Amino acid sequence: MEAGVRTHVVAHLPGDGIGPEVTAVARALVDQAGARHGFRIDWRDADLGAQRYLRTGELLPDDALAALRKADAILLGAVGSPSVPPGVLERGLLLRLRSELDLYVNLRPARLRPGVAGPRQGTGLDVVVVRENTEGLYAGAGGTVHAGTPFEAATEESLNTRAGVERCVRYAAGLAARRGGRMTLVHKTNVLTHAGRLWQRVAEEVAAEQGIVLDYAHVDAACLYLVADPGRFDVIVTDNLFGDILSDLAAALTGGLGLAASGNLNPARTGPSMFEPVHGSAPDIAGTGTANPAGAVLSAALMLDHLGERAAAGELESAVDAVLASGGATSTRGWADALSTRLGQAGDRA
Ligand SMILES: NC(=O)c1ccc[n+]([C@@H]2O[C@H](COP(=O)([O-])OP(=O)(O)OC[C@H]3O[C@@H](n4cnc5c(N)ncnc54)[C@H](O)[C@@H]3O)[C@@H](O)[C@H]2O)c1
């Protein structure tokens, strides 16, 4: 290893469809930024996803999980194929990784960037949705009885633990303290009173302790405000299902799936965190060279920030902003070249 060069081990899990196409661009840009900022990435390839499942029947074998645990971070493209039934990869790979690696925060920033056409121009839309990522309705509690009869009954139970809610709210409050000092709890406390009371009580306690302003909005009202008056939000903290839906709405208002980035975080750092564009494997455009890699690049920027490489993370963000401001690109290659050029210019200016 060269003297003075920091090394981060990153598992690259490209997955299926456009996943390998967009993460290849992100990976090259991370390497480019690293060369200038004194770090290198020791990339470890992870072959998981629909193609492996179809080939071998394996979703997340023990040795693959053990290898992921050894990484400092994971960069995921997307997994999914029309040949794999819905739920197989979601439950057997993605949700399992979230619980095995205790990725209890899903971080979804959404900012209306210069040059992005959208209905909310000039509204100051710049929010981060902090979604609880391991509990709620996604915990897998529930079941089916009397299957196949007219009395078939299906239940999904929302699991909310004090510890699970508190660690998520604490992360959001810390983020709010570093941003505008304001956190909004989004829930449906008037109907989901049991879980709602727990979330409300924890949010009030943590906000008071950390000296931040706490607002509250019911989830239906929050959807309306995100469209009509997004300036009222800065950091939103919410449960798994509400966060899943709200963050997609926020993505749609800030340029769509091609630009949306996310981090599945283990803020306690007992294992690696995982970063991925919000979009799926987009089989309809895979191989056409038209996938927008910006969401993957912005996810890589979140990853660098998490790894402590803040200057490099900021330059990746700025490169995306600059390319968007000058009209974006129409092909994956076009994006890659434009982003690389902008990143090089950031280096020249420094
Ligand atoms: N985290 C994940 O890995 C993840 C997330 C969502 C969906 N999926 C899987 O992906 C597969 C396809 O799902 P889907 O079609 O509902 O969602 P999708 O996000 O893959 O695609 C939705 C639409 O957006 C377009 N699109 C998505 N990303 C784009 C990009 N970067 N550039 C340009 N256009 C882009 C697609 O072409 C498609 O028309 C399914 O198998 C699904 O299960 C995986």
The ligand as a MOL file (V3000), in Angstrom:
LIG
                    3D

  0  0  0     0  0            999 V3000
M  V30 BEGIN CTAB
M  V30 COUNTS 44 48 0 0 0
M  V30 BEGIN ATOM
M  V30 1 N -33.4780 -2.0350 -4.6130 0
M  V30 2 C -33.6530 -2.7340 -5.7130 0
M  V30 3 O -32.7770 -3.4900 -6.1140 0
M  V30 4 C -34.9360 -2.5890 -6.4870 0
M  V30 5 C -35.7490 -1.4670 -6.3200 0
M  V30 6 C -36.9030 -1.3590 -7.1120 0
M  V30 7 C -37.2150 -2.3610 -8.0190 0
M  V30 8 N -36.3880 -3.4470 -8.1350 0 CHG=1
M  V30 9 C -36.6280 -4.4940 -9.1310 0
M  V30 10 O -36.2970 -3.9650 -10.4170 0
M  V30 11 C -37.1090 -4.5840 -11.4180 0
M  V30 12 C -37.8000 -3.5250 -12.2490 0
M  V30 13 O -38.7030 -2.8090 -11.4000 0
M  V30 14 P -39.5410 -1.5500 -11.8660 0
M  V30 15 O -39.6630 -1.5640 -13.3490 0
M  V30 16 O -40.7640 -1.5060 -11.0430 0 CHG=-1
M  V30 17 O -38.6970 -0.2960 -11.3970 0
M  V30 18 P -37.4020 0.3680 -12.0660 0
M  V30 19 O -36.9380 1.4300 -11.1390 0
M  V30 20 O -36.4130 -0.6660 -12.4180 0
M  V30 21 O -37.9450 1.0480 -13.4170 0
M  V30 22 C -39.0760 1.9160 -13.4550 0
M  V30 23 C -39.0160 2.7710 -14.7260 0
M  V30 24 O -37.9920 3.7820 -14.5580 0
M  V30 25 C -36.9950 3.6310 -15.5580 0
M  V30 26 N -35.6960 3.8370 -14.9060 0
M  V30 27 C -35.3200 3.3230 -13.7060 0
M  V30 28 N -34.0660 3.6850 -13.4260 0
M  V30 29 C -33.6320 4.4370 -14.4660 0
M  V30 30 C -32.3940 5.0850 -14.7590 0
M  V30 31 N -31.3400 5.0460 -13.9220 0
M  V30 32 N -32.2930 5.7530 -15.9200 0
M  V30 33 C -33.3350 5.8150 -16.7680 0
M  V30 34 N -34.5400 5.2210 -16.5540 0
M  V30 35 C -34.6660 4.5270 -15.4060 0
M  V30 36 C -37.1440 2.2320 -16.1030 0
M  V30 37 O -36.6700 2.1340 -17.4270 0
M  V30 38 C -38.6310 1.9710 -15.9520 0
M  V30 39 O -39.3170 2.4850 -17.0670 0
M  V30 40 C -38.0770 -5.4970 -10.6720 0
M  V30 41 O -37.5740 -6.8020 -10.7070 0
M  V30 42 C -38.0740 -4.9570 -9.2520 0
M  V30 43 O -38.3620 -5.9460 -8.3040 0
M  V30 44 C -35.2570 -3.5720 -7.4110 0
M  V30 END ATOM
M  V30 BEGIN BOND
M  V30 1 1 1 2
M  V30 2 2 2 3
M  V30 3 1 2 4
M  V30 4 1 4 5
M  V30 5 2 4 44
M  V30 6 2 5 6
M  V30 7 1 6 7
M  V30 8 2 7 8
M  V30 9 1 8 9
M  V30 10 1 8 44
M  V30 11 1 9 10
M  V30 12 1 9 42
M  V30 13 1 10 11
M  V30 14 1 11 12
M  V30 15 1 11 40
M  V30 16 1 12 13
M  V30 17 1 13 14
M  V30 18 2 14 15
M  V30 19 1 14 16
M  V30 20 1 14 17
M  V30 21 1 17 18
M  V30 22 2 18 19
M  V30 23 1 18 20
M  V30 24 1 18 21
M  V30 25 1 21 22
M  V30 26 1 22 23
M  V30 27 1 23 24
M  V30 28 1 23 38
M  V30 29 1 24 25
M  V30 30 1 25 26
M  V30 31 1 25 36
M  V30 32 1 26 27
M  V30 33 1 26 35
M  V30 34 2 27 28
M  V30 35 1 28 29
M  V30 36 1 29 30
M  V30 37 2 29 35
M  V30 38 1 30 31
M  V30 39 2 30 32
M  V30 40 1 32 33
M  V30 41 2 33 34
M  V30 42 1 34 35
M  V30 43 1 36 37
M  V30 44 1 36 38
M  V30 45 1 38 39
M  V30 46 1 40 41
M  V30 47 1 40 42
M  V30 48 1 42 43
M  V30 END BOND
M  V30 END CTAB
M  END
